[in-house]
Amino acid sequence: MNPIEAVSSAFRNYVNFSGRACRSEFWWFTLFSFISQAVLGWIPLIGGIYVLALVLPSLAVTVRRLHDTNRAAWWLLLQIIPALVWVVLTALLVWVLISSLLSGHLIDQEVSEGFLTFLIPAFVVWTLVAIAFFILMFVVLALPGTSGLNRYGPDPLQPDPGAGPGYPNPPPGTGQGEGQYCPRCGAEVQPYAQFCFACGANV
């Protein structure tokens, strides 16, 4: 997909968590999201609404990209959970540091020092863990998709029956050469296809 096709496909599949997404669709949309949020994200109210509006399509295209590598959506937890724990540790560390600088006005000085003894090493270690999981997810999302059909649907790079492994060939003499149409988006799909190539819907 070129950038326009990738962004259009991601928005057409705004909350579609089924089917598969090729690498170009995922990475072009990721680049678009990064740039557009950098441009619009600082605008009060509008920026916040825009950032929230990109959450669902970003999650959906990430799940479909995982599906393309024949991996389940729960792999997202390898990125989400470490990030959430890191945010909590960062917030606690900042709060305790501020309390320490204020000479124990928020919490007792001895308690804040005890917290710091635990939080600083935990923050450093978990930062390294979060970076490691981020790199792992980056590598997984950069992997090529499985060739042919997998448990999540047809190969987006080989949508036609017979174009790759796992695609059933139409029985000879059936006269079925015409395509059919997706009930959700109206795109043409090939005979014996289980999913729509355009939107990922079951057909």
N, C-alpha and C positions, 0 to 999 in steps of 0.2 A: 504494500500500500504506500502511496505517496502521503505527505503530511495532511493534505485536505481530506483524502479518503479516510485516513486513520482517525482524525478528529471527528469527522461526520459519523463514522461507524460507532465510535465510542459514545457519542451523544444519542444516536439512534437506539443503542443498547443501554440506555441510561441506568436501568435497574435490572438488566438481564445478567443473571449469575450462572446461566447454563451455556453450554457450547464452548467454543475455543476461540482464542485470539492469537494471531501470529505475532512475531516479534516486532514487526514494523508498526502494527496497530498500537501495541502497548508503548513502545518507546517514543513514537511520534506524539502520542497523546500525553505521555509523561513530560516530554519537553514543552509541549504547548501549555500544560498545567503550570509548570514551573515558571515559565516566562510570563504568562498572563497573570498569575498571582503576584509575581514581583512587580508588575506594572500597576495592577488594580488593588492589590491587597492593602495598600497604605491609605486608600480613600475611606474616610469614616462611613460606617454603616454599609455603603455599597460594597466596599472591599470585603467586609465580614460576610455579607450575604453571598457574594460571589465565591468566596473560599468554601463556605458550607455547601453551595450548589455543586461544587466539584467533588465532594466527598463520595457520593454514591457512584457516579460513573468511574471514578478512580478505583474504588473497591471492586466494582463489577469487572472492569477490564483487567485488573490484577488477578482476580479469580479465574477469568477465562484464559489468561496467559498461563496460570498454573495448570489449568485443565489441558492446555495444549502440550504441556510436558508430562501429562498423565499423572498429575499430582492433585490431591484434594485441597479444598479451600482452607482446611485447618492449618496448612503451612503458613498462612498469613499470621498465625499466632506467634510464629518465630520472629516476626518483626514487630508486632503490636505489643506483646507482653513485655519484652525487654525495654521497649521505648517507654511504656507506662511506668514500669518500676524505676527507670532512670529519672523520669519527671518527678516522681514522688520523692526519691532520694535527694534530688536537686532542691526541691522545695523545702524539705526538712533541713538540709544543710544550710540553705540561705537563712531560714528562720532562726536556727540556732546561732549562726554567725552574727546575725543582727542582734540577737539577745545578748551575746557575749560582748559585742561592741557597746551595747547600752548598759553594761555592768549589771546584767541580771534583772533588768526591769520586766522582761517578758517571762522568763523562767529563772529559777535559782541559778546562781553562777556556777556552783559545783555540779548541778545537774547538766548545765549546758556544756561544761568541760567534759563530763562523762559521755554525753552524746557525741561531741566532736571526736573523741577517741575512737568511737565506733563508726561514725558516719563518714569520716574522711577516707579511711581505707575501703569501706564498703562502696563509697562513691567511685573511687578510682578503679576498683576491681569490676564493678558493674558497668562502668563506662567501657572498659575493654570488652566485657561480655556483649554489650549492646552493639559495639562496632563489629565484633566477630559475627553476630547474627545478621547484621545489616549486610556484610560482605557475602555471607552465605546466601541470603535472599537475592542479592544482586546477581550472583552467579547463576542461581536457579532460574531467575526470570530472563537471563540472557541465553539460556540453553535453547537449542533448536527444538521445535515441537516433534512429537512422535510422528513417524511417517504413516500415512493411511489412517484408518479408523482407530480410535481408542475408546475407552469406556465413556468419554464425554462427548463423542460425536465425530463428525468427519474432519479430515485434515483441511484447514482453511487454505492451504497451498495446493491441495489436490481434491477439490470438492466433487469431482465427477466419479460415478461408479466406474470401477475398472482402472482408475488412474493411479492407484497405489494399493498396498497390502491391506486386506481387511474389507475391501469393497466387493460386494457380490456382483457377479456379472448377470445381466438380464437373461432369463432362459431363452434359448434360441427358438425362433418361430412364434414368439408371443406377440410380435408387432409393436412392442412397447419401446418406442424411441423418443416419444415426445416428453417434454418436461411437464412438471406440475407446478403449482404455485403455493407459496407459503400462506397459511390462513392469517398470520399476524401482519406481515409487512408486504405481501404480494409479490415478493421476488420469486423468480423461477428456480425450482429445484429439480434435480434429476430423479428419474424413476429409481425406486428402492432406497433413496436417501432417507435417513432417519431424522436429520436435523436440517434446518434452513441455514445455508452458508452466510446469508446477509445478517440475520438477527439471532440465530441459534435456537429458534423455537422448534419444538417437536412437530414433525410433519407426518 
